[in-house]
Amino acid sequence: MNLRKWMKLFGITILIGAIVTVVGSVCIQLFNPDFRNVEASGWASYILMMALIGMTFGAFSHMGFFAYMMLNYIARSIFKRPYSWVAIQGIIALFVLFEIAYWTYDTNFPTHMFWALPLALLALSLLVGWLKVSQTSSGALVPTIFFLVSITVMESVPVFKTGDFSSLLYQLTPLFICNAYQIMQLHKILGKPVAAEPLAVAAK
């Protein structure tokens, strides 16, 4: 990966974060009676603010992505058997899903959140993982799920403490989409054989 490719990935990631945040927040506010009589200038200011927040989410996602790349590199040098690190990632991802249930159970979140959110996050991660596998190899499935579940949740920990469902959607959705985009672009950016990609652990 050279500087040009990195800047392109970073730029598109923060742009996606801005677009997703603006679209999502505007759709939610359209159902808010307090916003129905807001003037055009008020909407413009709101959209600009949401775009800046979304760009921050995109930048935060990008930092998490490269932090995982570094973690993955170090872990693969420690664990001599590739599937050992893969198994650890799978276990951690399951633990994080149970943690989500624990964080949202009997709180200010809707009562169904403690099971609906982990299942939705797992289902979406499996979908992205399946797309990743279709373009690379089966070794990329578990690392992709680990990244989309564990890293996305880690980046969203503060909002889980608020107990506010709207705030959770504001932050979790753009982070997940930004992370999914970066995962799906990695093998295209590297332009190397599948086995050389950090997320694809070749069978040995």
C-alpha positions in Angstrom: 0.0 0.0 0.0 1.4 3.4 -1.0 0.6 6.9 0.1 -1.8 7.5 -2.8 -3.8 4.4 -2.0 -3.9 5.1 1.7 -5.1 8.7 1.1 -7.8 7.4 -1.3 -9.0 4.8 1.3 -9.0 7.4 4.0 -10.8 10.0 1.9 -13.6 7.6 0.8 -14.0 6.3 4.3 -14.6 9.7 5.9 -16.9 10.5 3.0 -18.9 7.4 3.6 -19.1 8.2 7.3 -20.4 11.7 6.5 -23.0 10.5 4.0 -24.3 7.7 6.2 -24.5 10.0 9.2 -26.3 12.8 7.3 -28.8 10.5 5.6 -29.5 8.5 8.8 -29.9 11.6 11.1 -32.1 13.5 8.6 -34.4 10.5 8.2 -34.8 10.2 11.9 -35.3 14.0 12.4 -38.0 14.0 9.7 -40.2 12.2 12.2 -39.3 14.7 15.0 -42.1 17.3 15.3 -39.6 19.9 16.6 -37.8 19.8 13.2 -40.9 20.2 10.9 -41.0 23.9 11.2 -37.2 24.5 11.0 -36.1 27.0 8.4 -33.8 26.0 5.5 -30.8 27.7 7.2 -31.4 25.6 10.3 -31.5 22.4 8.2 -28.3 23.4 6.4 -26.5 24.0 9.7 -27.8 20.7 11.0 -26.7 18.8 7.9 -23.2 20.4 8.1 -22.8 19.5 11.7 -23.9 15.9 11.0 -21.5 15.7 8.1 -18.6 16.8 10.3 -19.6 14.3 12.9 -19.8 11.6 10.3 -16.3 12.5 9.0 -15.1 12.0 12.5 -16.7 8.6 12.7 -15.0 7.8 9.4 -11.6 8.9 10.7 -12.2 6.9 13.9 -13.1 3.8 11.9 -9.9 4.3 9.8 -7.8 4.4 12.9 -9.4 1.2 14.2 -8.8 -0.5 10.9 -5.1 0.2 10.9 -4.8 -0.7 14.6 -6.3 -4.1 13.7 -3.9 -4.5 10.8 -1.0 -3.9 13.3 -2.6 -6.3 15.9 -3.1 -8.9 13.2 0.5 -8.6 12.0 1.9 -9.0 15.6 -0.5 -11.9 16.4 0.4 -13.8 13.3 4.1 -13.5 14.2 3.4 -14.8 17.7 1.1 -17.7 16.8 3.0 -20.0 14.5 -0.1 -21.9 13.6 -2.4 -19.6 11.6 -5.6 -21.2 12.8 -4.7 -20.5 16.4 -5.1 -16.8 15.9 -8.2 -17.3 13.8 -9.8 -19.4 16.6 -8.9 -16.7 19.2 -10.6 -14.1 17.0 -13.7 -16.2 16.8 -13.9 -16.7 20.5 -13.4 -13.0 21.2 -16.1 -12.1 18.6 -18.6 -14.4 20.4 -17.6 -12.9 23.8 -18.2 -9.4 22.5 -21.7 -10.4 21.3 -22.5 -11.7 24.8 -21.1 -8.4 26.2 -23.5 -6.4 24.0 -26.4 -8.4 25.5 -25.1 -7.8 29.0 -24.7 -4.0 28.3 -28.2 -3.6 26.9 -30.2 -5.9 29.2 -32.5 -4.2 31.7 -31.3 -0.7 30.7 -32.9 2.3 29.1 -32.6 0.6 25.7 -35.7 -1.1 24.3 -36.3 -4.4 26.0 -35.6 -6.4 22.8 -32.2 -4.8 22.3 -30.2 -7.3 24.3 -30.9 -10.1 21.7 -31.8 -8.1 18.6 -28.7 -6.0 18.4 -26.1 -8.9 18.8 -28.1 -11.0 16.2 -28.3 -8.1 13.7 -24.6 -7.3 14.1 -23.7 -11.0 13.7 -26.0 -11.4 10.6 -24.6 -8.3 8.9 -21.0 -9.4 9.7 -21.7 -12.8 8.2 -23.1 -11.2 5.1 -19.9 -9.0 4.7 -17.8 -12.0 5.5 -19.5 -14.1 2.9 -18.8 -11.4 0.3 -15.2 -11.2 1.4 -14.8 -15.0 1.1 -16.3 -14.9 -2.4 -13.6 -12.5 -3.5 -10.7 -13.9 -1.5 -10.6 -17.2 0.4 -12.4 -19.0 3.2 -9.7 -18.0 5.6 -11.0 -14.4 5.6 -14.4 -15.2 7.1 -13.6 -15.3 10.8 -11.1 -12.4 10.8 -13.7 -10.3 8.9 -16.4 -11.1 11.4 -14.0 -10.4 14.3 -13.1 -7.0 12.9 -16.7 -6.0 12.2 -18.0 -7.2 15.5 -15.2 -6.5 18.0 -13.6 -3.4 16.5 -16.9 -1.8 15.7 -18.2 -2.4 19.2 -14.9 -1.2 20.7 -15.2 2.0 18.8 -18.8 2.4 20.0 -18.3 1.6 23.7 -19.1 5.2 25.0 -22.5 5.3 23.3 -23.5 2.0 24.9 -23.3 3.8 28.3 -25.8 6.4 27.3 -28.7 4.1 27.1 -30.1 6.1 24.2 -31.2 4.0 21.2 -31.0 6.9 18.7 -27.4 7.8 19.8 -26.4 4.2 19.4 -27.8 4.1 15.8 -26.1 7.4 15.0 -22.7 6.1 15.9 -22.8 2.3 15.4 -24.3 2.4 11.8 -21.7 4.7 10.1 -18.8 2.9 12.0 -20.0 -0.5 10.8 -20.5 0.6 7.2 -17.1 2.3 7.2 -15.4 -0.8 8.6 -17.2 -3.0 6.1 -16.1 -0.8 3.2 -12.4 -0.9 4.3 -12.5 -4.7 4.8 -13.9 -5.2 1.3 -11.3 -2.8 -0.3 -8.3 -4.3 1.4 -7.5 -7.1 -1.0 -8.2 -4.8 -4.0 -5.8 -2.1 -2.6 -3.0 -4.5 -1.9 -3.2 -6.1 -5.3 -1.4 -9.2 -4.0 -2.3 -12.9 -4.0 -5.0 -13.8 -1.5 -2.6 -15.6 0.8 -0.6 -12.4 1.2 -3.5 -10.4 2.5 -3.5 -10.0 6.3 -7.1 -11.0 6.7 -6.8 -14.1 4.6 -5.1 -16.9 6.5 -4.0 -19.6 4.1 -4.5 -23.2 5.0 -1.4 -25.0 6.0 
